[in-house]
């Protein structure tokens, strides 16, 4: 099973939302904009229930702790409410919301950088997109796998999908370098397509692929060690 398939098959544990919302396994179509614009509270609560978890994880890619991330997400929702009438539908509602979150989180991160020690910022943003993705010792002299990736076919599906394994995946994502982490979260947790991620992060398709590949490879490595 590939890491990306694992994400698609696994019900991701959601962060606690300030509003009760339906548990969503896959991303549905955009909610009824007219209901939101008319002040339909149920429609707004459903929207928060759908996106609060992925938004928190993305905010924590940029900010120092959960409290700061909560503040950024709350500011994002308030901004969405205030500017909803200006949403023109040129992108999906989801892309628009996450774009606001990225702007808020980056702005708050710049303010944090004036306060936090330089070494603290380096730890969160450390890591490189260069160097081997997989340990070179796993290949033979002929360039073929000497130790191929585990298909996990001998691991019961119930274990692959249990809460502890999902927790390990979540922890593995949180250890990734920030640039890889944000792409993995947007693609595999929030469910964005590649072109949407490129637009949100202002990166090329090639850059997006490299970050996603390296992030997934690192998560797979930690999963292999856990499921061994």
N, C-alpha and C positions, 0 to 999 in steps of 0.2 A: 504494500500500500504506500503510495507517495504521500509526502507531507501535505500537498495541496488537496489531495483526495481526503485525507484525514480531516482537514478543516471542513470540507463540504459535508462529510458524513456525521460530524460530531456536533451535538447541541452545545454551543459554547456557553459557559456559565456567565450570566450577565451581572454587571455591577449593580448594586442596589440603586434603584431610581427613586427620586423624590416623589414620583407619581406611580401608582399601579398601572402597569401596561401589559398588554398581551405578550406572551412568550412567542417570539418569531424565530423560526428555524431558517427560513429563506427570506430574502428581501422582496416584499411585494411591490406593486405599482405605487406611484406617488399617491398620497392621500388626496382627498377632495379639497382643492384649494379654496373653493367657494365656502366650504364648511369652516375652514381655518380662518378665512378672511372675515367671516360673519361672526367670529368669536365662539365657535362651537368648542366648548371645553373638552368634550370627550375626544374630539379629533386631535386636539393638541396633546392630551394625555397619551393617546395611542402613539403619536409621533415620538414623544419623549421615551415611552416604553420601548419603542423600536430601536432608537439610535443612542440612547444614553450610555450603554455599555461600551460600544466601539468608540464613542466620542471621548469617554474617560480614558480609555487606553491610549488613544492618539494624543490627547492632551498631556498625559504623563510621559510621552516621548520627549516633550519639550520642557516640562516644568519639574520643579525639584521634588514635589511630594503630592500626595493625594489631595490635600487641602487646596493647594494652588490649582490643581487640575479641576477640582470641583468648582472653584471660583471662575475659571476660564469657561467651563461648560455652561455654568449659569449665565455668565455674561453673553455667551453665544445665543442661548435661548431668548434672552431679553432682546438682543439685537434682531433676531429673527422676527419676533413679535412686532417690533417697532418698524421694521422695513419690509414686512411681508407684502404690502401693497406695491412695492417697487420691484418685486420678483416678476420677471418677464417671461420665464419659461424657456430661456435659451439653453439651459442645462436642466437636469433633473432637480427636483426639490432637494433630494439627498445631497447631490453634489454642491448645491448652493449652500446648504447648512454646513457641510464640512469645510467648504471654502472659508466661510465666516470663522469657524473654529480655528482653522490654521492661522488666519490673520490675527485673531485674538491671542492664541498661544504664542505666536512668534513675537508679538508686541510685548506680552508679559515676560517672555524669555529675555528680551533685550533689557528690560528693566531689572530683571534678576541678575543679569551679567554685571551690572554696576555694583551689586551687593555681594554676590557669592565669590569665594576665592577662585582664582583661575584654575587651580588643580581640580576643583570640584566640577567645573564646566568641562574640563578635558576628559574626566572619567566618563561623563554621560555621553559625550560626543566622540569618544575614542573609537578606534577601529578603522579598518581600511577595506576598500573594495579591491585591493591588489593582493597578490599572493595566491597560493593554491587554495581552492575551496575545499578539496578533499585531501586528506593526508597522503602524500606521495608514496608512502610505504605500502599503501593498499594496492599498488599497481606493480606488475612484474616488469622484467626487462623488455618484454615485447609490447609494453604499453597497455596490456589487457589487465582486467581486474584480477588480483591475486586473492583479495577478500571482497567479494561483491557486496553491494548494499543488501541488507536483510529485507526480504519481502514481508516479514512478520506473518507469514502464512501459518506458522505453528503457534501463533499467539491467539488465544480465544478472543472473538470479537467483543465479548462482554468486558474484557480487560482493556482492549483498545479504546473503548468508549466510556470507561468508568470515570468517576469524578477525579480520582487521584491522577490518572494518566492525563486528563485534560488540564489539571493543575500543573503538571510537569511541562506540558506544552506552553501554557501561559507563562510560567517562570522562564522557560527557555527563550521565549520572545522578548521578555523584559531584559534579558542579558545581552541582546543584540546591540551593535552600534546603532546610534540614533537614526541614521539615514536608511539602514536596512530595516530597522524596526518599523519605521513609519510606512514603508512600502508593504511589508508583510501584513501589518495591521489593516491598511487600506484594501489590499487585495484579498487576503484570506480571512479576515475577521469582519470587516465592514462590507466586503463583497463588491468592491469597485472593479470595473474593467480596466485593462491596461491604459487605454487612451484617456480615461477619466483621471487616473492617477498621474499620468504625465502632465495633464492640464492643471491639476491641483497643485502639484509640486514644481511645475515649470522645469521638467527634466525631459530628456530625450527618451525614445522607446528603448534604445540600447542601454542607457543608464538604468532605466526602470527594470529591464530584464536582469542586468547584472546584480543589482541590489536585491531583487526578489530571489534570484537563484542562490546567492550567497546566504541570505537570511534563512531560506528554507533548508539549505544544506546544513547550516549550523543547528537548526532546530532538529533536523533528522538525526544528526550525530548524537545529540543529547538524548533523544528518544531511543536510539539504538542501545546506548549504555544503560538506560533505565529498563528497557524491555528484554535485555539480554538474558 
